[in-house]
């Protein structure tokens, strides 16, 4: 298991490979290695937008983001700002040691289906109540994910739901060999 040290560098246990060196952020950037564990939830000052098939699926100025060591920010959108008529519950679920059990949703509209496009915590663990009912979306499963005026790209790998913008630097967990970070 890897835990961050006070210096922002991880502590590696026996048999694990260390991550590449931390990328030093430039002015206006954040290093994901400065994010805490357990994760922190904070308000997002920028507009957050999701587009599928040229139509807005979600649009908010009341978003939240969850910041966790080595991961790109995960953006959460209030359900009131999401086209819920295009989402159906999925049988898929996952568990986060910090936030608890997540329920997934699938996009279905005009003949298009995107399985497990996003997730939400209906009853998150203590400390994460602020994201109750908010939805997060995988940037790699939607056509466009926007933070302010910048189009985000997905965090590496297929598991984590972080959004990478020019404002965050890594290295990011998610690629092969990073499971223990």
GUMARTOR-525287 format. One line per field, with one value per residue: residue in one letter; x, y, z of N, C-alpha, C in turn. Coordinates in steps of 0.001 Angstrom, whole numbers, plus 524288, in hexadecimal, padded with zeros to 5 digits. Layout:
N
type a, ...
nX X, ...
nY Y, ...
nZ Z, ...
caX X, ...
caY Y, ...
caZ Z, ...
cX X, ...
cY Y, ...
cZ Z, ...
This chain:
181
type x, x, x, x, x, x, x, x, x, x, x, x, x, x, x, x, x, x, x, x, x, x, x, x, x, x, x, x, x, x, x, x, x, x, x, x, x, x, x, x, x, x, x, x, x, x, x, x, x, x, x, x, x, x, x, x, x, x, x, x, x, x, x, x, x, x, x, x, x, x, x, x, x, x, x, x, x, x, x, x, x, x, x, x, x, x, x, x, x, x, x, x, x, x, x, x, x, x, x, x, x, x, x, x, x, x, x, x, x, x, x, x, x, x, x, x, x, x, x, x, x, x, x, x, x, x, x, x, x, x, x, x, x, x, x, x, x, x, x, x, x, x, x, x, x, x, x, x, x, x, x, x, x, x, x, x, x, x, x, x, x, x, x, x, x, x, x, x, x, x, x, x, x, x, x, x, x, x, x, x, x
nX 80354, 801B9, 80433, 802C5, 80D7C, 811AA, 8174A, 81285, 8156A, 813B0, 813B0, 81986, 81684, 81C0C, 81F56, 81A3C, 819E9, 81EB3, 8176B, 8193C, 82166, 81BC8, 81505, 8187E, 80FF6, 80C60, 80A4B, 7FCF7, 7FA32, 7F742, 7FCC1, 7F9A3, 7FDF9, 7FDFE, 7F435, 7EB55, 7EAA6, 7E23B, 7D94A, 7D5BF, 7CA73, 7C613, 7C092, 7BE47, 7C2B7, 7C194, 7B991, 7B3AF, 7B235, 7ABA8, 7AB17, 7A3F6, 7A204, 7A15B, 79A88, 79792, 7998F, 79B6A, 79CF2, 7A27D, 7A4C2, 7A649, 7ACA8, 7B433, 7C0DE, 7C8BF, 7D472, 7DF49, 7EB0B, 7F411, 7EC94, 7E50A, 7DC45, 7CF28, 7C322, 7B6E9, 7A973, 79DDD, 791C2, 7890B, 78CE6, 78E83, 78AD0, 782B6, 77B42, 78017, 785F2, 78751, 7862A, 7911C, 79566, 79F1D, 7A891, 7B138, 7BB44, 7C0B9, 7CACF, 7CA82, 7C1AB, 7B94F, 7AEA9, 7AC38, 7A2A6, 79FB2, 79CC7, 796BB, 79734, 78CC7, 7876F, 78131, 783F3, 78E24, 796AE, 79DCF, 7A473, 7A5BF, 7A8B4, 7A9D9, 7A9C4, 7A4AC, 7A3AB, 79AB3, 79970, 7A306, 7AEE9, 7B1B8, 7B689, 7B660, 7ACBF, 7A99B, 7A9CD, 7A139, 79821, 79BC7, 7A0FE, 7AB7E, 7B35D, 7B9D0, 7C3FA, 7C7C3, 7BF7C, 7B7B0, 7B44E, 7B86F, 7BEC9, 7BF15, 7C63D, 7C483, 7C8F2, 7CEE3, 7D129, 7D0B3, 7D8A2, 7D86D, 7DCA2, 7E7D4, 7E68A, 7DBD8, 7D5D5, 7D59F, 7CECB, 7D273, 7D479, 7DD00, 7E343, 7EA11, 7ECDB, 7EFE7, 7FA17, 801B1, 80910, 7FDD3, 7F5BE, 7F0AD, 7F402, 7F9C3, 800B7, 7FFCA, 7F932, 7FB9A, 7FDEC
nY 7FB61, 808D1, 814E0, 822A0, 82ABB, 834DB, 83B26, 83AFF, 8332C, 825AE, 81AF2, 80F1A, 801CB, 7F4F1, 7EDE3, 7F404, 7FCF4, 809E6, 815AF, 81D74, 8290B, 833EA, 83DB1, 84A8C, 854A8, 85F8B, 86D87, 86FAA, 86570, 858AC, 84E55, 84117, 83B5B, 84153, 840D7, 83C40, 830A1, 82ACB, 82DE4, 83B23, 8433C, 84D8C, 859EA, 85D92, 867DF, 869BC, 86828, 85BF8, 85281, 848D6, 84247, 83AEA, 834FD, 83EDB, 84445, 84A6A, 8437B, 844FF, 85049, 8598A, 8635A, 86144, 85932, 84EF3, 84A70, 83F36, 83CB6, 834D3, 82EDE, 82D13, 82BE8, 83125, 83C31, 83902, 83C1C, 8402C, 84165, 8482B, 84138, 846CC, 84C92, 8460F, 83EB1, 83660, 83040, 82AFA, 8236D, 816D3, 80DD1, 80596, 7F854, 7F77D, 7F9F7, 7FFF5, 800C7, 809E7, 80BF5, 81514, 81B4D, 81444, 80C24, 80C5B, 80F3C, 80C6C, 81294, 811A7, 816D7, 81927, 81C50, 8204F, 81768, 815A9, 80FE8, 810A5, 809AD, 809F0, 814AC, 81BD6, 81E83, 81E6E, 821D1, 81DBC, 81CE8, 820CF, 81E6C, 823AC, 830AE, 8321E, 83560, 83E02, 83B92, 8359E, 82FDF, 835CA, 83520, 82ED4, 82E33, 8262F, 82B55, 826C2, 82132, 827A7, 830F2, 83AF2, 8416E, 84BE5, 8557F, 86160, 868ED, 8614E, 8555D, 8493A, 83DAC, 82FA0, 829B3, 82179, 813BB, 80ABF, 80ADB, 81315, 81F40, 82955, 83650, 83BD1, 847B1, 85316, 857A0, 850A4, 8483A, 83C62, 8314E, 82958, 81FFA, 813F5, 80FF7, 803F1, 7FD23, 80471, 80252, 8012D, 80AF2
nZ 80000, 7FD5D, 8031B, 80433, 807A9, 81097, 80A18, 800A1, 7FA2D, 7F736, 80069, 7FECA, 7FFD9, 8024E, 7F6CF, 7EF8E, 7E4D2, 7E3F6, 7E0B9, 7D4F0, 7D58B, 7DC6E, 7D583, 7D4DB, 7D7D1, 7CFC7, 7D0C8, 7D3BA, 7D28B, 7D827, 7DF8E, 7DF5A, 7E6F3, 7EF7E, 7F32F, 7FD0B, 8054C, 80DB3, 802FC, 7FF18, 7FE75, 7F6B1, 7F2B7, 7E55F, 7DDFB, 7D359, 7C7C8, 7C538, 7BB94, 7B3ED, 7A7EA, 79EDA, 792D8, 78E22, 79470, 7A08A, 7ABCB, 7B62C, 7BE19, 7C5D0, 7CFA2, 7D977, 7DCBB, 7E2F4, 7E6C7, 7E8A9, 7EEAC, 7EE83, 7F29B, 7E87A, 7E0CC, 7D62D, 7D72F, 7DAC4, 7D5E2, 7DAB3, 7D868, 7DB77, 7DC43, 7D8D4, 7D0B2, 7C86C, 7BD3E, 7C080, 7BBD3, 7B409, 7B849, 7BDE9, 7C898, 7CB5C, 7CC93, 7D053, 7DA4B, 7E3AD, 7ED8C, 7F5FE, 7FEBB, 8046A, 80199, 800C6, 7FC22, 7EEA6, 7E50F, 7D7F0, 7CB7C, 7BEE2, 7B22D, 7A99E, 79E00, 7926D, 78C80, 78F7F, 79894, 7A416, 7AC34, 7B9EF, 7BB0A, 7C2C4, 7D0C2, 7DE07, 7EB93, 7F3EB, 7FE80, 80411, 80B81, 81880, 81881, 80E0C, 80B41, 8058A, 7FAEC, 7F927, 7F0FF, 7E892, 7DB80, 7D510, 7C9AE, 7C03F, 7B938, 7B040, 7AC3F, 7A936, 79F20, 79FC1, 7AA13, 7B258, 7B950, 7BD84, 7B330, 7AED0, 7A898, 7AE58, 7B029, 7B19C, 7BDBC, 7BE06, 7BAC4, 7BD57, 7C631, 7CE0E, 7CFC1, 7CDD5, 7C89C, 7BFBD, 7BE44, 7B94B, 7C254, 7C9DE, 7CE2F, 7CDB0, 7D1CC, 7CE06, 7D45E, 7CF4A, 7C5C3, 7C095, 7CA90, 7D25A, 7DA86, 7E52F, 7E8FB
caX 80000, 80494, 801CC, 805F4, 81074, 81109, 81A04, 80F9B, 8172F, 8116D, 816FA, 818B9, 81774, 81F24, 81D6D, 8177E, 81D1A, 81CFC, 81587, 81D15, 821DA, 81794, 815BB, 8180D, 80C09, 80D8D, 80656, 7F7B7, 7F951, 7F75F, 7FECC, 7F62E, 800D5, 7FCD8, 7EEE1, 7EB8F, 7E841, 7DD92, 7D82C, 7D31E, 7C64F, 7C5EB, 7BD62, 7C0EF, 7C10F, 7C081, 7B517, 7B4CB, 7AE73, 7AC19, 7A859, 7A380, 79F3B, 7A08D, 796C3, 79962, 7976C, 79BE5, 79F33, 7A1E7, 7A88F, 7A607, 7AF46, 7B809, 7C4EB, 7CB48, 7DA16, 7E1EF, 7F084, 7F5A3, 7E840, 7E2F3, 7D760, 7CA3B, 7BF31, 7B1A9, 7A58F, 798D7, 78DE4, 78595, 78F75, 78F95, 78647, 781C7, 777E6, 78371, 78903, 78481, 7899A, 79441, 79626, 7A48E, 7A9AD, 7B69D, 7BC02, 7C540, 7CBDA, 7C971, 7BC6F, 7B560, 7AC86, 7AA86, 79ED8, 7A0FC, 79894, 797BB, 794B2, 7898F, 78473, 78162, 786B0, 79370, 7971E, 7A317, 7A431, 7A8C6, 7AAD9, 7AAF7, 7A868, 7A33C, 7A36D, 7959A, 79A26, 7A8B0, 7B103, 7B275, 7BA9F, 7B56B, 7A720, 7A8A7, 7A923, 79C8F, 794C0, 79E89, 7A2D9, 7B0A6, 7B379, 7BEE2, 7C52B, 7C8B7, 7BAA1, 7B461, 7B6CA, 7BB67, 7BEA9, 7C152, 7C71C, 7C502, 7C96D, 7D2B3, 7CF44, 7D3BF, 7D9A7, 7D7E1, 7E11D, 7E9A1, 7E433, 7D633, 7D344, 7D4D0, 7CB81, 7D47D, 7D4D8, 7E20E, 7E377, 7EF51, 7EDC3, 7F1C9, 7FE92, 8022D, 80683, 7F8AA, 7F4BB, 7ECD7, 7F696, 7FBE3, 8050F, 7FEEA, 7F51C, 7FD3D, 7FF45
caY 80000, 80DB0, 8194B, 8274A, 82C9F, 83A7C, 83DE2, 83A87, 82E86, 8210D, 81732, 80A2F, 7FD2F, 7F0D9, 7EB66, 7F7B2, 800B7, 80F43, 81882, 82117, 82DC1, 837CB, 8420F, 84F6F, 85800, 864E8, 8710F, 86E93, 85FCA, 855A2, 84908, 83D4A, 83937, 844B9, 83FAA, 83933, 82B84, 82A06, 83217, 83FEF, 8451F, 85340, 85C5F, 85EC5, 86D19, 869D5, 86561, 8568D, 85124, 843C6, 8423E, 835E6, 8359E, 8445A, 84681, 84AD2, 83FA8, 84753, 85584, 85BD3, 866D1, 85FA3, 8542C, 84DB6, 846E0, 83C04, 83CA9, 83095, 82E40, 82A93, 82B9B, 83605, 83D8E, 836AB, 84036, 83E76, 8451C, 84752, 83E89, 84ABA, 84ED0, 841AA, 83C97, 8313A, 82D50, 82809, 81FBF, 8129B, 80B20, 8012C, 7F43E, 7F7E9, 7FD0A, 7FFA8, 8025D, 80D29, 80BA7, 81A1A, 81D56, 8102F, 8095D, 80F8E, 80D1E, 80E53, 813D1, 810BB, 81AA2, 816DE, 82059, 8207E, 812D9, 81529, 80DF7, 810E3, 806FA, 80BEE, 819C6, 81ECB, 81C1D, 821EA, 81FA0, 81F0F, 81D34, 82078, 81E0D, 828AD, 83401, 832CC, 83659, 8423F, 8398B, 83250, 830AA, 83837, 8314D, 82F71, 82BAD, 824E8, 82EBD, 8237F, 81EBB, 82BC6, 83343, 83F80, 842CE, 85122, 8585A, 866B1, 86905, 85D5F, 85005, 84593, 83870, 82BE9, 827C1, 81C98, 80ED0, 80A4F, 80A5D, 8180E, 822E3, 82EAA, 83965, 83E6D, 84CAF, 85560, 859B1, 84C94, 84535, 83754, 82D1D, 827B4, 81A68, 8120B, 80CE2, 7FF01, 7FDA2, 80897, 800B3, 801A6, 81045
caZ 80000, 7FD1D, 805C0, 80365, 80C25, 81137, 805EE, 7FBC9, 7F771, 7F9B3, 80325, 7FC0D, 8030A, 7FFC7, 7F218, 7EC27, 7E202, 7E502, 7DC26, 7D2BE, 7D8C9, 7DC7F, 7D1EC, 7D7C6, 7D54B, 7CE52, 7D2F2, 7D1D4, 7D254, 7DCFB, 7DF1E, 7E1DE, 7EB6C, 7F3F7, 7F4EA, 801EA, 8062E, 80A82, 7FF43, 800B5, 7FB03, 7F6A3, 7EEAE, 7E071, 7DC53, 7CDC2, 7C597, 7C3C2, 7B77E, 7B14F, 7A2F1, 79C26, 78DE0, 78D0A, 79810, 7A5E8, 7AF6E, 7BB60, 7BDE4, 7CB03, 7D220, 7DEED, 7DD21, 7E6FE, 7E4FA, 7ECA5, 7EDAF, 7F14F, 7F12B, 7E38E, 7DD1D, 7D414, 7D9CB, 7D909, 7D62C, 7DC16, 7D692, 7DE10, 7D8FC, 7D68C, 7CC1D, 7C4EE, 7BA5B, 7C2C4, 7B849, 7B070, 7BB66, 7C088, 7CC53, 7C98E, 7D08B, 7D20C, 7DEEB, 7E57E, 7F2F5, 7F734, 80456, 806DF, 8008D, 8017D, 7F79A, 7EA3E, 7E165, 7D2B7, 7C7DA, 7B959, 7AEAB, 7A582, 79B38, 78CAF, 78A6E, 79193, 79DF3, 7A648, 7B13A, 7BE68, 7B994, 7C77D, 7D5C6, 7E250, 7F0D8, 7F619, 8042D, 804DE, 810D0, 81B31, 8165A, 80872, 80A9F, 801CB, 7F597, 7F8FE, 7EC82, 7E427, 7D7B4, 7D2AB, 7C48D, 7BDFE, 7B4C7, 7ABAC, 7AA66, 7A70C, 79A81, 7A17F, 7AF9F, 7B295, 7BE31, 7BB7A, 7AD81, 7AD36, 7A801, 7B18D, 7AE30, 7B5F3, 7C0AF, 7BB9D, 7BC7B, 7BCB0, 7CB3D, 7D0BF, 7CCDA, 7CDEB, 7C3D4, 7BF47, 7BB80, 7B973, 7C794, 7CD6F, 7CC59, 7D046, 7CED7, 7CFAD, 7D4D0, 7CB89, 7C1AF, 7C2A2, 7CE3C, 7D634, 7DE34, 7EA9A, 7EA87
cX 80378, 80195, 80532, 808ED, 80F86, 813B0, 8170F, 8114D, 814FF, 8158A, 815B3, 819F5, 81A29, 81C64, 81AA5, 81B5A, 81B25, 81AC6, 819EA, 81D5E, 81D23, 818E0, 814CF, 81415, 80E2B, 80986, 80100, 7F672, 7F961, 7F9E5, 7FB0C, 7F8E1, 80052, 7F743, 7EF29, 7E979, 7E71B, 7DC68, 7D53C, 7CEED, 7C65B, 7C28A, 7C0C1, 7BF1C, 7BF98, 7BB6B, 7B6DA, 7B089, 7AFC0, 7A8D6, 7A87D, 7A026, 79DD6, 79CAD, 798F4, 79689, 79778, 79EA1, 79E4C, 7A61F, 7A89C, 7A89E, 7B2DB, 7BC4C, 7C73A, 7D0F7, 7DC95, 7E76A, 7F12A, 7F13B, 7E6AE, 7DDCE, 7D2B1, 7C604, 7B9CA, 7ADD1, 7A060, 794E6, 78A3B, 787CC, 790F0, 78A87, 78559, 77E48, 77B04, 786CA, 78571, 7883F, 78C67, 79490, 79BA9, 7A4EF, 7AF68, 7B6D1, 7C10B, 7C609, 7CA8A, 7C3B3, 7B822, 7B3AA, 7AA87, 7A6A9, 79FEC, 79C1D, 79A78, 794B6, 791BB, 7865C, 78568, 784A2, 78C47, 79338, 79CD8, 7A2C5, 7A7BB, 7AB97, 7AC75, 7A913, 7A6E2, 7A348, 79E45, 795D2, 79FFD, 7AA27, 7B17A, 7B73B, 7B9CD, 7AFA6, 7A5FE, 7A7F0, 7A453, 7992D, 79736, 7A05A, 7A83F, 7B090, 7B911, 7BFCB, 7C5F7, 7C3DD, 7B6B7, 7B72A, 7BA2C, 7BA99, 7C19F, 7C1D4, 7C833, 7C513, 7CD3D, 7D03E, 7D2EE, 7D491, 7D94A, 7DD01, 7E2CB, 7E708, 7DE52, 7D336, 7D1DB, 7D1DA, 7CD6C, 7D4B7, 7DA07, 7E15E, 7E90D, 7F0A9, 7EFA7, 7F648, 7FF2B, 807A8, 80159, 7F86E, 7F0A9, 7EF2F, 7F894, 80091, 80447, 7FB09, 7F6AF, 7FE87, 7FB8B
cY 804D2, 811EC, 81E18, 828A7, 8327B, 83D8D, 83DB5, 835E5, 829BC, 81DE0, 811E1, 805A7, 7F906, 7EEA5, 7EF0E, 7FB52, 8063A, 811C1, 81BBE, 825F5, 83161, 83C1A, 8470E, 85300, 85D6B, 8687C, 86FFA, 868CC, 85D7A, 85068, 84562, 83AB8, 83CB5, 843EA, 83BF4, 833A3, 82B45, 82EC8, 836A9, 84144, 84B10, 8552E, 85D98, 8642C, 86D62, 86707, 85FEF, 854EB, 84BD9, 84402, 83CBE, 836CC, 83B4D, 84711, 8467D, 846D8, 841D8, 84C95, 8580D, 85FD0, 865B0, 85A59, 853C3, 84A6C, 8441A, 83B75, 8387B, 82FEA, 82B08, 82A0F, 830F3, 83740, 83AB1, 83ABF, 83DE7, 842D8, 84410, 844D9, 84269, 84D17, 84AAD, 8400F, 83700, 82DD5, 82A15, 823F6, 81BAB, 81003, 8068A, 7FD32, 7F489, 7FB49, 7FC98, 801A1, 8057E, 80CFA, 810B9, 81BA4, 8194A, 80DB9, 80D2B, 80C82, 80F8E, 80F5B, 812EC, 814C7, 817A5, 81B3B, 81FDD, 81C0A, 81227, 81372, 80E49, 80E93, 80990, 81108, 81CF1, 81BF9, 82051, 81EDD, 82162, 81FA0, 81CBD, 8202C, 82376, 82B95, 83527, 833C3, 83A75, 84047, 83608, 833BD, 8337B, 833E3, 832C7, 82C53, 82A92, 82860, 82B97, 820D6, 822AF, 82E04, 837F0, 84041, 847F5, 85315, 85DF3, 86678, 864ED, 857F3, 84C59, 84073, 834A4, 82AC0, 822A0, 817C4, 80EE5, 80A35, 80FA8, 81BE3, 82878, 83124, 83C58, 84369, 84EBB, 85764, 8559F, 8499D, 84061, 8364A, 82B74, 821D0, 818F6, 80ED0, 807C8, 80001, 801BC, 80715, 8017D, 8071D, 8124A
cZ 80000, 7FFF3, 804BC, 8085C, 80CA0, 80CE8, 800CD, 7F88E, 7FA2E, 7FC98, 800C6, 7FFBB, 7FFC0, 7FAFE, 7EE5C, 7E983, 7E338, 7E012, 7D9CD, 7D629, 7D829, 7D8A6, 7D50A, 7D50A, 7D415, 7D0E0, 7D074, 7D153, 7D7CE, 7DBCB, 7E1EB, 7E67D, 7F038, 7F5F0, 7F993, 8016E, 80BF5, 80718, 801B3, 7FCA0, 7FB41, 7F225, 7E9E7, 7DEA9, 7D686, 7CC68, 7C3F9, 7BFEB, 7B523, 7AC59, 7A0AA, 7974A, 78CC2, 79099, 79D9A, 7A951, 7B504, 7BADB, 7C333, 7CC3C, 7D7FC, 7DFC5, 7E1D7, 7E476, 7E9AA, 7EB0F, 7F10E, 7EF2E, 7EC33, 7DF91, 7DB25, 7D6E3, 7D765, 7DA05, 7D706, 7DAE3, 7D964, 7DA4C, 7D652, 7D18B, 7C80C, 7C23E, 7BC28, 7BF53, 7B457, 7B33D, 7BDDA, 7C458, 7C9C3, 7CDFC, 7D2D8, 7D6F3, 7E047, 7EB1A, 7F36E, 7FD16, 80725, 80659, 80147, 7FC66, 7F37A, 7E6E8, 7DC10, 7CF7E, 7C247, 7B631, 7AA7B, 7A307, 7955F, 78A62, 78C5E, 7973E, 79F94, 7ABC0, 7B53A, 7BD24, 7BE5C, 7CC53, 7D9B2, 7E766, 7F33B, 7FC02, 80559, 80A9F, 81344, 81914, 81094, 80752, 80673, 7FC33, 7F517, 7F452, 7E7E6, 7E07A, 7D5B8, 7CD96, 7C2E5, 7B93B, 7AFC6, 7A988, 7A84D, 7A24A, 79BEE, 7A759, 7B02A, 7B831, 7BC7F, 7B58D, 7AB75, 7ACF3, 7AAF0, 7AEA1, 7B2C7, 7B8B5, 7BE32, 7BDF5, 7BBD0, 7C1CF, 7CDA1, 7CD42, 7CCD0, 7C88F, 7C3E7, 7BC13, 7BBDC, 7BEDD, 7CB7D, 7CAEB, 7CFC3, 7D242, 7D15A, 7D042, 7D0B9, 7C72D, 7C3ED, 7C631, 7D26E, 7DA74, 7E3E7, 7EC5B, 7EE8A
